[in-house]
């Protein structure tokens, strides 16, 4: 089957992308690693010894960065409905974290350790139709926030990917009831034409 013009254009742009080339050279699994590195450089999200949960982790670009920054004294649990190749220092749990079985496995892996940071780079499969894509994106944001409410230590942090559109601003404002500070970031590795933005909510009020 021949590829569409838009598909060919995307592939050409993807492989010409500086961050794609850098990720291959640096051994990262995806260009998304550089988004997390930039966010950490700006907001100092990680430190040695933290307990972190990475939602929607596959293929593992964020988990690679997080594991290196929290070190062997930290704890990193990654979860995704897709499979993921092993990463040193990462406990991977395959499944839907919104379902009881998977959540129970995540909590068991934590072993009673309070979670300091929940990170999520989850995004829906985009159809190109805003009326479909935005509700799907909002749903994923809400799922990440709900998981954080169940697991975060008082004072903990939630980082997630969002998309500007209907409902987004209201949702971000609502986070201020649960967190002491909420900011939005657009790292350089995030393509300028993309509506994606990263939200950092700090100081969870348990």
ABEGO torsion letter per residue (X at the ends): XBBBAAAAAAAAAAAABAAAAAAAAAGBABAAAAAAAAAAAAAGABBBGBBBBBBGAOAGAAAAAAAAAAEAABBBBBBBABBBBBBBGBBBBBEBAABAAAAAAAAAAAGGBBBABBBBABBBBBAGBAAAAAAAAAAAAAAAAAAAAAABBBGBBBBBBBBBEBGAAAAAAAAAAABABBBBBBBAABBAABABBBBBBBGBBX
